[in-house]
Amino acid sequence: MRASPKPDQDEQTLYRPGEDGRLAVTDAGSANGTWIGDDPGPITPGRTIPLADGDRIHVDSFTRITVRRLG
């Protein structure tokens, strides 16, 4: 996963799509999928999901990222 001002061809991209500074994640077709929180299935490849404070991103069996807004 990489942080970026906008998505490109990485497997997952975390970026800021708008003026409000909120983060979003896009899965560009990763082999294992990307899950948000406790959703039962992965997000659809190519779909951008806005994130909120406290959201958990699961990018494989062992990696979990928790979104925290500072300030």
Sine and cosine of phi, psi and omega as CSV:
sin_phi,cos_phi,sin_psi,cos_psi,sin_omega,cos_omega
0.00,0.00,0.58,-0.81,0.07,-1.00
-0.71,-0.71,0.47,-0.88,0.09,-1.00
-1.00,0.02,0.68,-0.73,-0.10,-0.99
-0.46,-0.89,0.46,-0.89,0.10,-0.99
-0.93,0.38,-0.41,0.91,0.08,-1.00
-0.40,-0.92,0.38,-0.93,-0.09,-1.00
-0.95,0.32,0.45,-0.90,0.16,-0.99
-0.68,-0.73,-0.68,-0.74,-0.14,-0.99
-0.99,-0.14,0.19,0.98,0.09,-1.00
-0.91,0.42,0.27,-0.96,0.00,-1.00
-0.90,0.44,-0.73,0.68,0.11,-0.99
-0.74,-0.68,0.61,-0.79,0.03,-1.00
-0.73,-0.68,0.76,-0.65,0.07,-1.00
-0.97,-0.26,0.82,-0.57,-0.08,-1.00
-0.46,-0.89,0.13,-0.99,0.04,-1.00
-0.95,-0.30,0.96,-0.27,-0.08,-1.00
-0.99,0.13,-0.33,0.94,-0.13,-0.99
-0.72,-0.70,-0.02,-1.00,-0.02,-1.00
-0.95,0.33,-0.37,0.93,-0.09,-1.00
-0.97,0.24,-0.12,0.99,0.05,-1.00
0.99,0.14,0.02,1.00,0.03,-1.00
-0.94,0.35,0.57,-0.82,0.06,-1.00
-1.00,0.08,0.38,-0.93,0.10,-1.00
-0.61,-0.79,0.37,-0.93,0.04,-1.00
-0.79,-0.61,0.59,-0.81,0.08,-1.00
-0.77,-0.64,0.71,-0.70,0.11,-0.99
-0.98,-0.18,0.86,-0.52,-0.06,-1.00
-1.00,-0.08,0.44,0.90,0.04,-1.00
0.98,-0.18,0.61,0.79,0.00,-1.00
-0.89,0.45,0.40,-0.91,-0.04,-1.00
-0.91,0.41,-0.59,0.81,-0.09,-1.00
-0.97,-0.24,-0.07,1.00,0.01,-1.00
0.99,0.13,0.18,-0.98,0.03,-1.00
-0.75,-0.66,0.80,-0.60,0.01,-1.00
-0.93,-0.37,0.52,-0.85,0.10,-1.00
-0.90,-0.43,0.82,-0.57,0.04,-1.00
0.84,0.54,-0.72,-0.70,-0.04,-1.00
-0.98,-0.19,0.31,0.95,0.02,-1.00
-0.82,0.57,0.63,-0.78,-0.08,-1.00
-0.96,0.29,-0.29,0.96,-0.01,-1.00
-0.70,-0.71,0.26,-0.97,0.00,-1.00
-0.95,0.31,0.33,-0.94,0.08,-1.00
-0.94,0.35,0.46,-0.89,0.01,-1.00
-0.93,0.37,0.78,-0.63,0.04,-1.00
-0.81,0.59,0.68,-0.73,0.00,-1.00
1.00,0.05,-0.22,0.98,0.01,-1.00
-1.00,0.08,0.71,-0.70,0.03,-1.00
-1.00,-0.08,0.79,-0.62,-0.02,-1.00
-0.91,-0.41,0.89,-0.46,0.09,-1.00
-0.93,0.37,0.57,-0.82,-0.04,-1.00
-0.92,-0.40,0.49,-0.87,0.04,-1.00
-0.86,-0.51,0.29,-0.96,0.06,-1.00
-0.81,0.59,0.78,-0.62,0.02,-1.00
1.00,-0.07,-0.19,0.98,0.05,-1.00
-0.88,0.47,0.58,-0.82,0.05,-1.00
-0.93,-0.38,0.77,-0.64,0.04,-1.00
-0.96,-0.29,0.81,-0.58,0.05,-1.00
-0.94,-0.33,0.87,-0.49,-0.07,-1.00
-0.94,-0.35,-0.12,0.99,0.17,-0.99
-0.21,-0.98,-0.22,-0.97,-0.06,-1.00
-0.91,0.40,-0.40,0.92,-0.14,-0.99
-0.86,-0.50,-0.12,0.99,-0.10,-0.99
-0.94,-0.33,0.83,-0.55,0.07,-1.00
-0.75,-0.66,0.74,-0.67,0.04,-1.00
-0.89,-0.47,0.78,-0.63,0.06,-1.00
-0.96,-0.27,0.79,-0.61,-0.01,-1.00
-0.99,0.16,0.80,-0.61,0.07,-1.00
-0.75,-0.66,0.79,-0.62,0.07,-1.00
-1.00,-0.04,0.82,-0.58,0.01,-1.00
-0.99,-0.11,0.57,-0.82,0.10,-1.00
0.90,-0.43,0.00,0.00,0.00,0.00
